[in-house]
């Protein structure tokens, strides 16, 4: 590990390519999974060649521009691309007019290749052996079973982005607080005395105080006070 740390902090010009790869291979024996950004990949794995990395997993690929992943994919034997093309589009610093002109000059279809519209996930789905149409979007393996968010958040996202096709698979948690306050909901607090530039609102704190007070005043308040409360 000391040698690995030394290599990372030493100029690459002073290290033999084979030593660099050997140290990384030994590091992977101890830490088999390494998380890294595309911006750091080329510097960290500069001496890796084609197919030197066994597995590459690209997360949040629906937000990644394809060109950022080119080097990592080239150096990997197997690539798993995980992302959601229905969510946030790739962030591009290029102006759309410039992208349109470049596509026109090189006879490239703007809807199919624009880095501001087409993500790494789009290209992976386009080349997947198994494909399906989902809301007019071509996808590879759609993961429709959702196991993370509770309602109401799930219902809202499912209706807005997924045309109610997602499957809710989260067991409702047992909550003493929910038994007292009811299901999750938004509380509209009208505050005409808020100060511009300030995030504090006395009206909101008053509502919160009443909610906490209603919890503490219950017979089983001792059990509730032992729970972790987050505001």
C-alpha positions in Angstrom: 0.0 0.0 0.0 2.9 2.3 0.7 4.3 1.7 -2.8 0.8 2.3 -4.3 0.6 5.7 -2.4 4.1 6.6 -3.6 3.2 5.9 -7.2 0.1 8.0 -7.1 2.1 11.0 -5.8 5.1 10.6 -8.1 5.5 12.0 -11.5 4.5 9.3 -14.1 7.7 10.1 -16.1 9.8 8.5 -13.3 7.9 5.2 -13.1 8.2 2.2 -15.5 5.0 1.3 -17.2 5.1 -2.4 -16.0 5.7 -1.4 -12.4 2.7 0.9 -12.6 0.5 -1.9 -13.9 1.8 -4.4 -11.4 1.2 -2.1 -8.4 -2.4 -1.6 -9.6 -2.9 -5.3 -10.0 -1.8 -5.9 -6.5 -3.9 -3.1 -5.2 -7.0 -4.7 -6.9 -6.2 -7.9 -5.0 -6.8 -6.0 -1.8 -9.5 -3.6 -3.0 -11.4 -5.3 -5.9 -13.7 -2.4 -6.5 -12.5 1.2 -7.1 -14.8 4.2 -7.6 -13.4 6.9 -9.8 -14.7 9.8 -12.0 -14.1 9.9 -15.8 -12.1 13.1 -15.3 -9.6 11.2 -13.1 -9.6 8.0 -15.0 -7.0 8.9 -17.7 -4.5 10.1 -15.2 -4.9 7.1 -12.8 -5.0 4.4 -15.5 -2.8 6.1 -18.1 -0.5 3.0 -18.5 -3.3 0.5 -18.9 -3.8 -0.9 -22.4 -6.8 -2.3 -24.3 -8.8 -4.8 -22.2 -6.5 -4.5 -19.2 -9.4 -3.9 -16.8 -11.7 -6.9 -16.3 -15.0 -5.1 -15.5 -16.1 -1.5 -15.8 -19.4 -0.4 -14.2 -20.7 3.0 -15.3 -23.2 4.3 -12.9 -25.6 7.3 -13.6 -24.9 6.7 -17.3 -28.0 8.6 -18.3 -26.2 11.8 -17.3 -22.8 11.0 -18.8 -21.7 12.3 -22.2 -20.5 9.3 -24.3 -17.0 10.8 -25.1 -16.1 10.9 -21.4 -16.4 7.1 -21.2 -14.4 6.3 -24.4 -11.0 5.8 -22.8 -12.4 3.7 -19.9 -14.4 1.5 -22.2 -11.4 1.0 -24.5 -9.3 -0.3 -21.6 -12.0 -2.7 -20.3 -13.0 -6.2 -21.3 -16.5 -6.0 -20.0 -18.7 -3.0 -19.5 -21.9 -2.7 -17.5 -23.8 0.6 -18.2 -26.4 1.5 -15.6 -28.5 4.6 -16.0 -31.9 6.1 -16.6 -32.5 7.9 -19.9 -35.8 9.2 -18.6 -34.1 11.4 -16.0 -31.6 14.3 -16.2 -30.0 14.8 -19.7 -26.2 15.0 -20.1 -24.7 18.3 -19.1 -22.9 19.9 -22.1 -21.0 23.2 -22.0 -21.2 23.6 -25.8 -23.9 25.8 -27.2 -26.7 24.0 -29.1 -26.1 26.1 -32.2 -22.5 25.1 -32.3 -23.4 21.4 -31.9 -25.9 21.7 -34.7 -23.3 23.3 -37.0 -20.8 20.5 -36.2 -23.4 17.8 -36.9 -24.2 19.5 -40.1 -20.6 19.8 -41.2 -19.8 16.1 -40.6 -23.2 14.8 -41.8 -24.2 13.5 -38.3 -27.7 13.2 -37.1 -28.3 15.8 -34.3 -31.0 13.8 -32.4 -28.9 10.6 -32.6 -25.4 12.0 -31.6 -25.7 15.4 -29.9 -23.7 15.3 -26.6 -26.4 17.5 -25.1 -29.2 15.1 -25.9 -27.6 11.6 -26.2 -26.0 10.0 -23.1 -23.8 7.0 -22.5 -26.9 5.1 -21.6 -28.6 6.0 -24.9 -25.7 4.5 -26.9 -25.5 1.4 -24.7 -29.2 0.8 -25.1 -28.9 1.4 -28.8 -26.3 -1.4 -29.1 -27.9 -3.8 -26.6 -28.7 -7.3 -27.8 -32.1 -7.0 -26.1 -34.2 -3.9 -26.7 -37.6 -2.6 -26.1 -39.6 0.6 -26.7 -40.5 2.6 -23.6 -42.3 5.9 -23.9 -40.9 6.2 -27.5 -37.4 5.7 -26.1 -35.3 2.6 -27.0 -34.0 0.9 -23.8 -32.0 -2.2 -23.2 -33.0 -3.8 -19.9 -35.5 -1.6 -18.2 -35.5 -2.0 -14.4 -39.2 -1.3 -13.6 -39.2 -2.7 -10.0 -38.5 0.2 -7.6 -37.2 -0.7 -4.1 -36.0 2.7 -2.7 -38.5 5.5 -2.3 -41.6 5.5 -0.3 -44.9 7.1 -1.3 -45.8 9.9 -2.0 -42.4 10.4 -3.8 -42.7 7.2 -5.8 -46.2 7.9 -7.1 -45.3 11.4 -8.2 -42.1 10.3 -10.1 -43.9 7.3 -11.5 -46.7 9.4 -13.0 -44.5 12.2 -14.3 -41.6 10.3 -15.8 -42.6 6.7 -16.2 -46.3 6.8 -17.3 -47.3 4.7 -14.2 -45.3 1.7 -15.5 -43.0 1.3 -12.5 -43.7 -1.4 -9.9 -43.7 -0.3 -6.2 -41.9 -3.0 -4.2 -41.1 -1.3 -0.9 -42.7 -2.7 2.2 -44.3 0.0 4.3 -42.1 0.6 7.3 -43.6 0.3 10.8 -43.4 3.8 12.3 -44.8 4.9 15.6 -44.5 8.5 14.4 -46.6 7.8 11.3 -49.3 6.3 13.6 -49.6 9.6 15.3 -49.0 12.1 12.5 -50.4 10.1 9.6 -48.9 9.4 6.2 -46.2 11.5 4.6 -47.6 14.8 3.2 -46.7 18.3 2.4 -47.8 21.1 4.8 -48.4 24.5 3.2 -47.1 27.2 5.5 -48.0 30.7 4.4 -45.4 33.1 5.7 -45.6 36.8 4.6 -42.9 37.9 7.1 -40.0 35.9 5.6 -36.8 37.9 5.1 -35.3 38.0 1.6 -32.1 36.0 1.4 -32.9 34.2 4.7 -33.9 30.5 4.8 -35.4 30.7 8.3 -39.1 31.0 8.7 -40.7 31.5 12.1 -44.1 30.3 10.8 -42.5 27.0 9.6 -40.8 26.5 13.0 -44.1 27.1 14.8 -45.8 24.4 12.7 -42.9 22.0 13.3 -43.0 22.7 17.1 -46.7 21.8 17.2 -46.0 18.5 15.4 -43.1 17.6 17.8 -45.3 18.6 20.7 -48.1 16.3 19.6 -45.6 13.4 19.4 -44.1 14.0 22.9 -47.5 14.3 24.6 -48.5 10.8 23.6 -48.5 8.0 26.2 -45.7 6.2 24.3 -43.5 9.3 24.1 -40.6 7.6 25.9 -40.2 5.2 23.0 -40.5 8.0 20.5 -37.8 10.1 22.2 -35.4 7.2 21.8 -35.8 7.3 18.0 -33.7 9.5 15.8 -35.5 12.5 14.5 -34.3 14.5 11.5 -35.5 17.9 10.5 
